[in-house]
């Protein structure tokens, strides 16, 4: 394997629990990207679901300290609430997207 090729591959050997945690953090990073939210609202909803599922999985891990699981529980609850808001916003976006641009413009003008 060439040195250049080695740098392009981002593989890590992690214990299972750390792999789930690393994956959850990576998903959260993707979720936080504003451009993705605007261009692909449904994809963002799916990322949110996966993040909630990962947090739930982490909550069940006995090798994590009680204090860490308390933090995870708070994150899980907030994430589920935020996920519901994201779903509502995605539905509104998809509903607005169903109308032609000139109809959206007229509706926006009426709101002003």
Buried (B, 14 or more C-beta within 10 A) or exposed (E): EEEEEEEEEEEEEEEEBEEBBEBBEEBBEEBEEEEBBEEBBEBBBEBBBBBBBBBBBBBEBEEBEEEBBEEBBEBBEEBBEBBEEBBEBBEEBEEEEEEEEEEEEEEEEEEE
